[in-house]
């Protein structure tokens, strides 16, 4: 198991290095937009010279990596926030992305799992058919469609919630006020639809297979009721593949949702990523690329390793 963990971690950082290298060299092929203001132009030229932009590209890449590992310096934003370090800008945008996706996951977990359990218990009955049909629809529809529906009904029709997320000034200067939570409900609801459907479908599939296992028949013959056998035996075994999916989801919440953040004007990392692409803010784009790549690779490793910790019978990497 230890050898497998070390191997996966080494491969993760090797993959991260390859992706970052490709993105860096491709970005260097794009033109650099120099600002018109004399003071800002002089500051930018000095900054670019310090980063080695007047040197060969491999020297630039070496200095870029050196600045990251020695000073945690990912560069400077010249378009989104003029002359602000990228790391500071990224940290400012991280809390709303984490909060919205965390709220969405906390809402979708109990609903999705409970609906999946109910559908498995009522297999092939009308309740199961209704839930399965609804899940198929919710999985197929993109999240931005739910975003527009939430805005239409909850804001335009009923006036219950605001159409966009409040700024810190409007919400009392904190991300944890009631006003901020209320403004975050529309994107949370829009994100929760897909998560509820995925969890429900996965839970139903695993629990349905578990309920037809031989040990469930043995438990019933020993005198346990269907509810007792399901809660004591079936649920424990069905949760083995479901819990790693949940653990991976807790890491994936950092990634956020690009489209949802754009629709609801969430000042998060996803919106920052799209803005950096539109405004050609290359250092910000590289920071977000490193972040999203690392989060995706880490989620995959945690999901795989959690199988072995949840169920001792599973050991990764053994022959």
KOLVEXDREN-582419 format. One record per residue (C-alpha): residue number from 1; x, y, z; residue in three letters. Coordinates in nm, 2 decimals. Each point is the difference from the previous one (the first is absolute). Layout:
BEGIN
SITE   i   east  north     up  aa
SITE NUM      X      Y      Z Ala
...
This chain:
BEGIN
SITE   i   east  north     up  aa
SITE   1   0.00   0.00   0.00 Unk
SITE   2   0.28   0.24   0.09 Unk
SITE   3   0.18  -0.06  -0.33 Unk
SITE   4  -0.33   0.06  -0.19 Unk
SITE   5  -0.06   0.33   0.18 Unk
SITE   6   0.36   0.12  -0.07 Unk
SITE   7  -0.04  -0.11  -0.36 Unk
SITE   8  -0.33   0.19  -0.04 Unk
SITE   9   0.14   0.32   0.16 Unk
SITE  10   0.31  -0.01  -0.22 Unk
SITE  11  -0.22  -0.05  -0.31 Unk
SITE  12  -0.23   0.28   0.11 Unk
SITE  13   0.28   0.26   0.03 Unk
SITE  14   0.15  -0.13  -0.33 Unk
SITE  15  -0.33   0.05  -0.17 Unk
SITE  16  -0.04   0.35   0.16 Unk
SITE  17   0.35   0.10  -0.12 Unk
SITE  18  -0.08  -0.12  -0.36 Unk
SITE  19  -0.33   0.19  -0.02 Unk
SITE  20   0.15   0.32   0.15 Unk
SITE  21   0.30  -0.02  -0.24 Unk
SITE  22  -0.23  -0.04  -0.30 Unk
SITE  23  -0.22   0.30   0.11 Unk
SITE  24   0.30   0.22   0.07 Unk
SITE  25   0.17  -0.06  -0.34 Unk
SITE  26  -0.33   0.04  -0.19 Unk
SITE  27  -0.08   0.33   0.18 Unk
SITE  28   0.35   0.13  -0.10 Unk
SITE  29  -0.11  -0.03  -0.36 Unk
SITE  30  -0.28   0.26   0.06 Unk
SITE  31   0.06   0.37  -0.04 Unk
SITE  32   0.07   0.20   0.32 Unk
SITE  33  -0.23   0.30   0.03 Unk
SITE  34   0.20   0.30   0.13 Unk
SITE  35  -0.21   0.26   0.19 Unk
SITE  36  -0.02   0.36  -0.14 Unk
SITE  37   0.07   0.18   0.33 Unk
SITE  38   0.37   0.10   0.03 Unk
SITE  39   0.03  -0.08   0.37 Unk
SITE  40  -0.17  -0.33  -0.02 Unk
SITE  41   0.18  -0.09  -0.33 Unk
SITE  42   0.34   0.07   0.17 Unk
SITE  43  -0.10  -0.21   0.31 Unk
SITE  44  -0.12  -0.28  -0.23 Unk
SITE  45   0.32   0.00  -0.20 Unk
SITE  46   0.22  -0.01   0.31 Unk
SITE  47  -0.22  -0.29   0.13 Unk
SITE  48   0.03  -0.19  -0.32 Unk
SITE  49   0.37   0.05  -0.02 Unk
SITE  50   0.04  -0.13   0.36 Unk
SITE  51  -0.19  -0.31  -0.11 Unk
SITE  52   0.24  -0.05  -0.28 Unk
SITE  53  -0.23   0.09  -0.29 Unk
SITE  54   0.31   0.14  -0.19 Unk
SITE  55   0.16  -0.34   0.03 Unk
SITE  56  -0.06  -0.33  -0.18 Unk
SITE  57  -0.32  -0.18   0.08 Unk
SITE  58   0.16  -0.27   0.21 Unk
SITE  59   0.16   0.26   0.22 Unk
SITE  60  -0.34   0.17   0.04 Unk
SITE  61  -0.15  -0.34   0.11 Unk
SITE  62   0.28  -0.06   0.24 Unk
SITE  63  -0.05   0.34   0.17 Unk
SITE  64  -0.37  -0.06   0.00 Unk
SITE  65   0.03  -0.32   0.19 Unk
SITE  66   0.27   0.14   0.23 Unk
SITE  67  -0.22   0.29   0.10 Unk
SITE  68  -0.28  -0.24   0.08 Unk
SITE  69   0.21  -0.23   0.22 Unk
SITE  70   0.21   0.26   0.17 Unk
SITE  71  -0.25   0.30   0.04 Unk
SITE  72  -0.34  -0.15  -0.09 Unk
SITE  73  -0.01   0.26  -0.27 Unk
SITE  74  -0.22  -0.09  -0.30 Unk
SITE  75   0.04   0.34  -0.16 Unk
SITE  76  -0.20   0.32  -0.02 Unk
SITE  77  -0.35   0.08  -0.13 Unk
SITE  78   0.02   0.28  -0.26 Unk
SITE  79  -0.37   0.01  -0.12 Unk
SITE  80  -0.24  -0.13   0.27 Unk
SITE  81   0.17   0.18   0.30 Unk
SITE  82   0.28   0.21  -0.13 Unk
SITE  83   0.34  -0.07   0.16 Unk
SITE  84  -0.15  -0.23   0.26 Unk
SITE  85   0.18  -0.33   0.08 Unk
SITE  86  -0.18  -0.29  -0.15 Unk
SITE  87   0.01  -0.20   0.33 Unk
SITE  88  -0.17   0.28   0.19 Unk
SITE  89  -0.27   0.03  -0.27 Unk
SITE  90  -0.06  -0.38   0.01 Unk
SITE  91  -0.03  -0.02   0.37 Unk
SITE  92  -0.26   0.28   0.00 Unk
SITE  93  -0.21  -0.19  -0.25 Unk
SITE  94   0.02  -0.34   0.16 Unk
SITE  95  -0.25   0.03   0.29 Unk
SITE  96  -0.32   0.06  -0.20 Unk
SITE  97   0.09  -0.30  -0.23 Unk
SITE  98   0.06  -0.23   0.29 Unk
SITE  99  -0.32   0.11   0.19 Unk
SITE 100  -0.23  -0.03  -0.29 Unk
SITE 101   0.11  -0.35  -0.10 Unk
SITE 102   0.02  -0.11   0.37 Unk
SITE 103  -0.35   0.11   0.06 Unk
SITE 104  -0.11  -0.18  -0.31 Unk
SITE 105   0.17  -0.32   0.10 Unk
SITE 106  -0.15   0.01   0.35 Unk
SITE 107  -0.35   0.05  -0.14 Unk
SITE 108   0.03  -0.27  -0.27 Unk
SITE 109   0.16  -0.27   0.22 Unk
SITE 110  -0.30  -0.09   0.22 Unk
SITE 111  -0.26   0.06  -0.27 Unk
SITE 112   0.18  -0.21  -0.26 Unk
SITE 113   0.09  -0.29   0.23 Unk
SITE 114  -0.35  -0.02   0.16 Unk
SITE 115  -0.17   0.01  -0.34 Unk
SITE 116   0.24  -0.27  -0.12 Unk
SITE 117  -0.08  -0.22   0.30 Unk
SITE 118  -0.37   0.05  -0.04 Unk
SITE 119   0.02  -0.09  -0.38 Unk
SITE 120   0.20  -0.31   0.08 Unk
SITE 121  -0.25  -0.12   0.26 Unk
SITE 122  -0.30   0.07  -0.24 Unk
SITE 123   0.18  -0.16  -0.29 Unk
SITE 124  -0.22  -0.04  -0.31 Unk
SITE 125  -0.30   0.17   0.16 Unk
SITE 126  -0.15   0.33  -0.10 Unk
SITE 127   0.21   0.20   0.25 Unk
SITE 128   0.32  -0.15  -0.14 Unk
SITE 129  -0.11   0.08  -0.36 Unk
SITE 130  -0.08   0.36   0.09 Unk
SITE 131   0.33   0.06   0.18 Unk
SITE 132   0.20  -0.18  -0.28 Unk
SITE 133  -0.17   0.21  -0.27 Unk
SITE 134   0.06   0.32   0.19 Unk
SITE 135   0.37  -0.09   0.06 Unk
SITE 136   0.04  -0.07  -0.37 Unk
SITE 137  -0.13   0.35  -0.08 Unk
SITE 138   0.20   0.18   0.26 Unk
SITE 139   0.32  -0.17  -0.10 Unk
SITE 140  -0.05   0.08  -0.37 Unk
SITE 141  -0.08   0.37   0.04 Unk
SITE 142   0.31   0.23   0.04 Unk
SITE 143   0.03   0.20   0.32 Unk
SITE 144  -0.03   0.34  -0.18 Unk
SITE 145  -0.35  -0.09  -0.10 Unk
SITE 146  -0.09  -0.05   0.37 Unk
SITE 147   0.17   0.34   0.07 Unk
SITE 148  -0.23   0.18  -0.24 Unk
SITE 149  -0.31  -0.18   0.13 Unk
SITE 150   0.10   0.09   0.36 Unk
SITE 151   0.04   0.36  -0.09 Unk
SITE 152  -0.33   0.01  -0.19 Unk
SITE 153  -0.21  -0.16   0.27 Unk
SITE 154   0.17   0.10   0.32 Unk
SITE 155   0.08   0.36  -0.10 Unk
SITE 156  -0.21   0.11  -0.30 Unk
SITE 157  -0.33  -0.18   0.08 Unk
SITE 158  -0.01  -0.03   0.38 Unk
SITE 159   0.26   0.25   0.11 Unk
SITE 160   0.13  -0.23   0.28 Unk
SITE 161   0.38   0.02  -0.06 Unk
SITE 162   0.24   0.25  -0.17 Unk
SITE 163   0.11  -0.07  -0.36 Unk
SITE 164   0.37   0.02   0.08 Unk
SITE 165   0.23  -0.05   0.29 Unk
SITE 166   0.05   0.31   0.22 Unk
SITE 167   0.34   0.17   0.03 Unk
SITE 168   0.17   0.01   0.34 Unk
SITE 169  -0.11   0.36   0.04 Unk
SITE 170  -0.37  -0.08  -0.06 Unk
SITE 171   0.02  -0.31   0.23 Unk
SITE 172   0.15   0.17   0.30 Unk
SITE 173   0.37  -0.05  -0.07 Unk
SITE 174   0.01  -0.37   0.06 Unk
SITE 175  -0.06  -0.32  -0.19 Unk
SITE 176  -0.19  -0.16   0.29 Unk
SITE 177  -0.29   0.24   0.05 Unk
SITE 178  -0.36  -0.09  -0.05 Unk
SITE 179  -0.03   0.24  -0.29 Unk
SITE 180   0.30  -0.16  -0.18 Unk
SITE 181  -0.14  -0.35   0.07 Unk
SITE 182  -0.34   0.10  -0.15 Unk
SITE 183   0.16   0.14  -0.31 Unk
SITE 184   0.20  -0.32  -0.04 Unk
SITE 185  -0.31  -0.22   0.00 Unk
SITE 186  -0.08   0.03  -0.37 Unk
SITE 187   0.34  -0.12  -0.12 Unk
SITE 188   0.00  -0.27   0.27 Unk
SITE 189  -0.34  -0.13  -0.12 Unk
SITE 190   0.11   0.01  -0.36 Unk
SITE 191   0.31  -0.21   0.08 Unk
SITE 192  -0.19  -0.24   0.23 Unk
SITE 193  -0.23  -0.14  -0.27 Unk
SITE 194   0.28  -0.19  -0.18 Unk
SITE 195   0.16  -0.12   0.32 Unk
SITE 196  -0.33  -0.13   0.14 Unk
SITE 197  -0.07  -0.19  -0.32 Unk
SITE 198   0.35  -0.15  -0.02 Unk
SITE 199   0.00  -0.11   0.37 Unk
SITE 200  -0.35  -0.14  -0.03 Unk
SITE 201   0.08  -0.21  -0.31 Unk
SITE 202   0.33  -0.13   0.15 Unk
SITE 203  -0.16  -0.09   0.34 Unk
SITE 204  -0.29  -0.17  -0.16 Unk
SITE 205   0.22  -0.21  -0.23 Unk
SITE 206   0.23  -0.11   0.29 Unk
SITE 207  -0.28  -0.07   0.25 Unk
SITE 208  -0.21  -0.19  -0.25 Unk
SITE 209   0.29  -0.24  -0.07 Unk
SITE 210   0.07  -0.03   0.38 Unk
SITE 211  -0.36  -0.08   0.08 Unk
SITE 212   0.00  -0.30  -0.24 Unk
SITE 213   0.32  -0.15   0.15 Unk
SITE 214   0.02  -0.34   0.17 Unk
SITE 215   0.08   0.14   0.35 Unk
SITE 216  -0.32   0.21  -0.01 Unk
SITE 217  -0.19  -0.32  -0.06 Unk
SITE 218   0.18  -0.16   0.29 Unk
SITE 219  -0.08   0.30   0.23 Unk
SITE 220  -0.37  -0.03  -0.09 Unk
SITE 221   0.00  -0.37   0.07 Unk
SITE 222   0.15   0.07   0.35 Unk
SITE 223  -0.31   0.20   0.08 Unk
SITE 224   0.10   0.36  -0.08 Unk
SITE 225  -0.27   0.22  -0.15 Unk
SITE 226   0.07   0.16  -0.34 Unk
SITE 227   0.06   0.34   0.17 Unk
SITE 228   0.25  -0.16   0.25 Unk
SITE 229   0.19  -0.19  -0.27 Unk
SITE 230   0.02   0.31  -0.21 Unk
SITE 231   0.12   0.23   0.27 Unk
SITE 232   0.24  -0.25   0.17 Unk
SITE 233   0.15  -0.17  -0.30 Unk
SITE 234  -0.10   0.14  -0.34 Unk
SITE 235   0.08   0.37   0.07 Unk
SITE 236   0.34  -0.07   0.15 Unk
SITE 237   0.11  -0.19  -0.31 Unk
SITE 238  -0.17   0.24  -0.25 Unk
SITE 239   0.18   0.30   0.16 Unk
SITE 240   0.35  -0.15  -0.09 Unk
SITE 241  -0.01   0.14  -0.36 Unk
SITE 242  -0.21   0.30   0.09 Unk
SITE 243   0.22   0.15   0.27 Unk
SITE 244   0.30   0.04  -0.22 Unk
SITE 245  -0.22   0.18  -0.25 Unk
SITE 246  -0.10   0.24   0.28 Unk
SITE 247   0.36   0.05   0.12 Unk
SITE 248   0.10   0.08  -0.36 Unk
SITE 249  -0.29   0.25  -0.02 Unk
SITE 250   0.13   0.18   0.31 Unk
SITE 251   0.33   0.07  -0.18 Unk
SITE 252  -0.17   0.08  -0.33 Unk
SITE 253  -0.20   0.28   0.17 Unk
SITE 254   0.31   0.22  -0.03 Unk
SITE 255  -0.02  -0.02  -0.37 Unk
SITE 256  -0.34   0.17  -0.01 Unk
SITE 257  -0.21   0.06  -0.30 Unk
SITE 258   0.10   0.24  -0.28 Unk
SITE 259  -0.34   0.06  -0.16 Unk
SITE 260  -0.19   0.02   0.33 Unk
SITE 261   0.23   0.26   0.14 Unk
SITE 262  -0.02   0.20  -0.32 Unk
SITE 263  -0.39  -0.01   0.00 Unk
SITE 264  -0.04   0.10   0.36 Unk
SITE 265   0.29   0.25   0.01 Unk
SITE 266   0.19  -0.20   0.26 Unk
SITE 267   0.34   0.17   0.07 Unk
SITE 268   0.17  -0.34   0.01 Unk
SITE 269   0.28  -0.20  -0.16 Unk
SITE 270  -0.21  -0.12  -0.28 Unk
SITE 271  -0.10   0.35  -0.11 Unk
SITE 272   0.36   0.10   0.04 Unk
SITE 273   0.11  -0.27  -0.24 Unk
SITE 274  -0.24   0.10  -0.27 Unk
SITE 275   0.09   0.37   0.05 Unk
SITE 276   0.37  -0.08  -0.04 Unk
SITE 277  -0.06  -0.18  -0.33 Unk
SITE 278  -0.22   0.29  -0.14 Unk
SITE 279   0.24   0.27   0.11 Unk
SITE 280   0.32  -0.19  -0.08 Unk
SITE 281   0.14   0.03   0.36 Unk
SITE 282   0.25  -0.28  -0.05 Unk
SITE 283   0.14  -0.02   0.36 Unk
SITE 284  -0.35  -0.03   0.14 Unk
SITE 285  -0.08  -0.27  -0.25 Unk
SITE 286   0.31  -0.20   0.09 Unk
SITE 287  -0.08   0.02   0.37 Unk
SITE 288  -0.35  -0.13  -0.05 Unk
SITE 289   0.12  -0.27  -0.24 Unk
SITE 290   0.24  -0.13   0.27 Unk
SITE 291  -0.27   0.01   0.26 Unk
SITE 292  -0.27  -0.18  -0.20 Unk
SITE 293   0.25  -0.26  -0.13 Unk
SITE 294   0.13  -0.07   0.35 Unk
SITE 295  -0.36  -0.03   0.15 Unk
SITE 296  -0.11  -0.24  -0.27 Unk
SITE 297   0.30  -0.23   0.04 Unk
SITE 298  -0.02   0.01   0.38 Unk
SITE 299  -0.37  -0.09  -0.01 Unk
SITE 300   0.07  -0.31  -0.21 Unk
SITE 301   0.27  -0.12   0.24 Unk
SITE 302  -0.21   0.06   0.31 Unk
SITE 303  -0.29  -0.18  -0.15 Unk
SITE 304   0.21  -0.31  -0.09 Unk
SITE 305   0.18  -0.02   0.33 Unk
SITE 306  -0.31   0.04   0.21 Unk
SITE 307  -0.13  -0.33  -0.13 Unk
SITE 308   0.28  -0.18   0.19 Unk
SITE 309  -0.05   0.20   0.32 Unk
SITE 310  -0.38  -0.05   0.01 Unk
SITE 311   0.01  -0.37  -0.08 Unk
SITE 312   0.30  -0.19   0.13 Unk
SITE 313  -0.06  -0.27  -0.25 Unk
SITE 314   0.11   0.24  -0.28 Unk
SITE 315   0.37   0.07  -0.03 Unk
SITE 316   0.12   0.20  -0.30 Unk
SITE 317   0.32  -0.10  -0.17 Unk
SITE 318   0.01  -0.36   0.12 Unk
SITE 319   0.09  -0.28  -0.24 Unk
